[in-house]
């Protein structure tokens, strides 16, 4: 005996429709709990291991590294570093590449073109966030590509006491509020303002501790790359040749300029006619004096 398909499909769809809301409610109820646990971890003073040892895994140690080095090819080295960071589940916070120009020179090449030479130094700046366990391998990868290491700094700072101080202060916020409420001279407004201030301060301390936890898990690696000065050569049009007028135009302009020069010269001599007359009279007087002195 064959069972009609509608007797199978309809109950299945009904069960699926009934099951989806429950699943969404479970997911919705789970998300706030995870968020609350994450925030609560910022004020935790319970450590799974002994913190008296400097090398204990429970200590809040923040590692950073800064490297400035010269490489053969800035673009290739930057791309390689980005790939390495992605392979260890890190992130590239910032990656900037630019050229620092040292000068530009236009040299004669042909009658209608010039050789333009630009001197520049390629540089790159990267800010990387990598899991703290992979920091040493990432730094080693970069230094192996470097042709010259200018600076290399690695830091390991312990923020355990600062973390504990924030956590203990947050736990005492409720006790201080209870003391103020118990006072007789405090108004309701004073208590409310004090509570708001304490809650804001508590939130700031919790955010500071969460940032410490994030820095403990992921190390910050700052990289500055540069390479030897390079030259860029290109052939460009000579603007003086392109802007020069035709032969007929230049010939006509030369004739007009010559006529203007002759006119200006004639006007100049006409303008100084008193000086010319004085010079002629002086020369005539000098010649006459010479004749009289000879006789």
C-alpha positions as CSV (number, residue, x, y, z in Angstrom):
1,X,0.0,0.0,0.0
2,X,1.5,3.3,-1.1
3,X,1.1,6.4,1.2
4,X,0.3,9.6,-0.6
5,X,3.1,12.1,-0.6
6,X,1.0,14.8,0.9
7,X,0.7,12.9,4.1
8,X,4.5,12.9,4.5
9,X,5.4,16.4,3.2
10,X,2.8,18.4,5.2
11,X,3.7,17.0,8.6
12,X,7.4,17.5,7.9
13,X,6.9,21.2,7.0
14,X,4.8,21.7,10.1
15,X,7.6,20.3,12.3
16,X,10.2,22.4,10.6
17,X,8.1,25.6,11.1
18,X,7.7,24.8,14.7
19,X,11.3,24.1,15.2
20,X,12.8,27.3,13.7
21,X,11.5,29.7,16.4
22,X,12.9,27.6,19.1
23,X,16.3,27.5,17.4
24,X,16.3,31.3,17.1
25,X,15.3,31.7,20.7
26,X,18.2,29.5,21.8
27,X,20.7,31.5,19.6
28,X,19.3,34.8,20.9
29,X,19.6,33.6,24.5
30,X,23.2,32.3,23.9
31,X,24.6,35.5,22.4
32,X,24.0,37.8,25.4
33,X,25.5,35.2,27.7
34,X,28.7,35.1,25.6
35,X,28.9,38.9,25.6
36,X,28.4,39.0,29.3
37,X,31.1,36.5,29.9
38,X,33.5,38.5,27.7
39,X,32.8,41.7,29.6
40,X,33.0,39.8,33.0
41,X,36.5,38.5,32.0
42,X,37.8,42.1,32.2
43,X,37.2,42.2,35.9
44,X,38.3,38.7,36.8
45,X,41.0,38.3,39.5
46,X,41.1,34.5,39.1
47,X,44.2,33.2,37.3
48,X,44.5,29.6,36.3
49,X,48.2,29.5,37.1
50,X,50.7,31.0,39.5
51,X,51.5,34.7,38.7
52,X,54.5,34.9,41.0
53,X,56.6,33.6,38.1
54,X,57.6,36.2,35.4
55,X,57.1,33.6,32.7
56,X,53.7,32.4,33.9
57,X,51.1,32.1,31.2
58,X,48.6,33.9,33.5
59,X,50.5,37.1,33.4
60,X,49.3,39.9,31.2
61,X,52.3,40.4,29.1
62,X,52.1,42.6,26.0
63,X,54.6,42.1,23.3
64,X,55.5,44.6,20.5
65,X,58.2,44.9,17.9
66,X,59.5,47.7,15.6
67,X,61.8,47.1,12.7
68,X,63.2,49.5,10.1
69,X,65.3,48.0,7.4
70,X,66.4,48.2,3.7
71,X,65.1,45.7,1.3
72,X,65.8,45.0,-2.4
73,X,62.2,45.5,-3.5
74,X,59.8,47.4,-1.2
75,X,56.7,46.3,-3.0
76,X,57.6,42.6,-3.0
77,X,58.7,42.7,0.6
78,X,55.4,44.4,1.7
79,X,53.3,41.9,-0.2
80,X,55.2,39.1,1.3
81,X,54.7,40.4,4.8
82,X,51.0,40.8,4.3
83,X,50.8,37.2,3.1
84,X,52.7,35.9,6.1
85,X,50.5,37.8,8.5
86,X,47.3,36.4,6.8
87,X,48.8,32.9,7.0
88,X,49.1,33.1,10.8
89,X,45.6,34.4,11.3
90,X,46.7,38.0,11.8
91,X,45.5,41.3,10.3
92,X,47.1,44.1,8.5
93,X,46.0,47.3,10.3
94,X,47.7,49.7,7.9
95,X,49.9,49.3,4.8
96,X,51.2,52.4,3.1
97,X,53.7,52.6,0.2
98,X,55.0,55.9,-1.2
99,X,58.1,57.4,-2.9
100,X,60.2,60.1,-1.4
101,X,61.5,62.3,-4.3
102,X,65.0,63.7,-4.2
103,X,65.0,65.7,-7.4
104,X,64.0,66.1,-11.0
105,X,66.2,66.9,-14.0
106,X,65.3,67.6,-17.7
107,X,68.2,66.8,-20.0
108,X,68.5,67.5,-23.8
109,X,67.9,64.4,-25.8
110,X,66.8,65.3,-29.4
111,X,65.7,68.5,-31.1
112,X,62.1,68.1,-30.0
113,X,62.4,65.9,-26.9
114,X,64.0,65.8,-23.4
115,X,65.1,63.1,-21.0
116,X,63.4,63.5,-17.7
117,X,65.2,61.9,-14.7
118,X,63.5,61.6,-11.3
119,X,65.4,60.4,-8.3
120,X,63.2,58.7,-5.6
121,X,63.4,56.3,-2.7
122,X,60.5,53.8,-2.3
123,X,59.3,53.4,1.3
124,X,56.5,51.4,3.0
125,X,55.0,51.6,6.5
126,X,53.0,48.6,7.9
127,X,51.2,48.1,11.1
128,X,50.5,44.4,11.7
129,X,48.6,42.5,14.4
130,X,49.7,38.9,14.8
131,X,49.1,36.2,17.4
132,X,51.7,36.6,20.1
133,X,53.0,33.0,19.5
134,X,53.8,33.9,15.9
135,X,55.5,37.2,16.5
136,X,59.1,35.8,16.5
137,X,58.5,33.9,13.2
138,X,57.1,36.9,11.5
139,X,60.0,39.1,12.6
140,X,62.4,36.4,11.5
141,X,60.7,36.3,8.1
142,X,61.2,40.0,7.6
143,X,64.8,40.1,8.8
144,X,65.7,37.3,6.4
145,X,64.5,39.5,3.5
146,X,66.4,42.6,4.7
147,X,69.6,43.7,3.1
148,X,70.4,46.1,5.9
149,X,68.7,46.4,9.3
150,X,68.6,50.0,10.6
151,X,66.7,49.5,13.8
152,X,65.1,46.5,15.5
153,X,63.3,46.8,18.9
154,X,61.3,44.1,20.6
155,X,59.4,44.9,23.9
156,X,57.7,42.6,26.4
157,X,55.8,44.7,29.0
158,X,54.0,43.2,32.0
159,X,50.5,44.7,32.8
160,X,49.4,42.2,35.4
161,X,49.4,44.7,38.3
162,X,47.5,47.3,36.3
163,X,45.0,44.7,35.2
164,X,44.5,43.5,38.9
165,X,44.2,47.2,40.1
166,X,41.3,47.9,37.6
167,X,39.5,44.6,38.5
168,X,39.8,45.2,42.3
169,X,38.6,48.8,42.0
170,X,35.5,47.7,40.0
171,X,34.6,45.2,42.7
172,X,34.6,48.0,45.3
173,X,32.2,50.2,43.4
174,X,29.1,48.6,44.9
175,X,30.5,49.0,48.5
176,X,31.2,52.7,48.0
177,X,27.7,53.2,46.7
178,X,26.2,51.4,49.7
179,X,28.1,53.7,52.1
180,X,26.8,56.8,50.4
181,X,23.2,55.6,50.5
182,X,23.6,54.9,54.2
183,X,24.6,58.6,54.9
184,X,22.0,61.0,56.1
185,X,23.2,64.2,54.5
186,X,23.2,62.9,50.9
187,X,20.2,63.8,48.7
188,X,18.8,61.4,46.1
189,X,20.4,63.6,43.4
190,X,23.8,63.3,45.0
191,X,23.5,59.5,45.2
192,X,22.4,59.3,41.5
193,X,25.2,61.5,40.3
194,X,27.8,59.5,42.3
195,X,26.4,56.2,41.0
196,X,26.6,57.5,37.4
197,X,30.2,58.6,37.9
198,X,31.2,55.3,39.5
199,X,29.5,53.3,36.7
200,X,31.3,55.4,34.0
201,X,34.6,54.8,35.8
202,X,33.9,51.1,36.0
203,X,33.1,50.9,32.3
204,X,36.4,52.7,31.5
205,X,38.4,50.3,33.7
206,X,36.7,47.3,32.1
207,X,37.4,48.6,28.6
208,X,41.0,49.2,29.6
209,X,41.3,45.6,30.8
210,X,39.7,44.2,27.7
211,X,42.2,46.1,25.6
212,X,45.0,44.6,27.7
213,X,43.6,41.1,27.1
214,X,43.4,41.9,23.4
215,X,47.0,43.2,23.4
216,X,48.1,40.1,25.3
217,X,46.6,37.8,22.6
218,X,47.8,39.8,19.6
219,X,51.2,41.5,19.3
220,X,51.6,44.7,17.4
221,X,54.4,44.7,14.8
222,X,55.4,48.0,13.2
223,X,57.5,47.8,10.0
224,X,59.2,50.6,8.0
225,X,60.8,49.5,4.7
226,X,63.0,51.4,2.3
227,X,65.3,50.6,-0.6
228,X,68.2,52.3,-2.3
229,X,67.7,55.4,-4.3
230,X,66.4,54.7,-7.8
231,X,66.0,56.7,-10.9
232,X,63.1,56.9,-13.3
233,X,63.9,57.9,-16.9
234,X,61.2,58.9,-19.5
235,X,61.3,60.8,-22.8
236,X,59.0,63.9,-22.9
237,X,58.3,66.5,-25.5
238,X,60.4,69.6,-25.4
239,X,57.9,72.4,-24.7
240,X,60.1,75.1,-26.2
241,X,60.1,73.2,-29.5
242,X,56.4,72.5,-29.5
243,X,55.6,76.1,-28.6
244,X,57.9,77.6,-31.3
245,X,56.1,79.4,-34.2
246,X,56.6,78.6,-37.9
247,X,59.4,80.1,-40.0
248,X,57.1,82.6,-41.8
249,X,55.8,83.9,-38.5
250,X,59.2,84.2,-37.0
251,X,60.5,86.0,-40.1
252,X,57.7,88.5,-40.1
253,X,58.2,89.0,-36.3
254,X,62.0,89.6,-36.9
255,X,61.3,92.3,-39.5
256,X,58.8,94.0,-37.3
257,X,61.2,93.8,-34.3
258,X,64.0,95.3,-36.5
259,X,61.8,98.2,-37.6
260,X,60.8,98.9,-34.0
261,X,64.5,98.8,-33.0
262,X,65.4,101.3,-35.7
263,X,62.6,103.6,-34.7
264,X,63.5,103.5,-31.1
265,X,67.2,104.2,-32.0
266,X,66.1,107.2,-34.1
267,X,63.9,108.6,-31.4
268,X,66.7,108.1,-28.9
269,X,69.1,110.3,-30.9
270,X,66.4,112.9,-31.5
271,X,65.7,113.0,-27.8
272,X,69.3,113.7,-26.9
273,X,69.8,116.5,-29.6
274,X,71.0,119.0,-27.0
275,X,73.8,116.7,-26.0
276,X,74.7,116.2,-29.7
277,X,74.9,119.9,-30.3
278,X,77.1,120.4,-27.2
279,X,79.4,117.6,-28.4
280,X,79.7,119.1,-31.9
281,X,80.5,122.6,-30.5
282,X,83.0,121.1,-28.0
283,X,84.8,119.2,-30.8
284,X,84.8,122.4,-33.0
285,X,86.3,124.5,-30.2
286,X,88.9,121.9,-29.5
287,X,90.0,121.8,-33.1
288,X,90.2,125.6,-33.3
289,X,92.3,125.8,-30.1
290,X,94.7,123.3,-31.6
291,X,95.2,125.3,-34.7
292,X,95.8,128.5,-32.8
293,X,98.3,126.9,-30.5
294,X,100.3,125.5,-33.5
295,X,100.5,129.0,-35.1
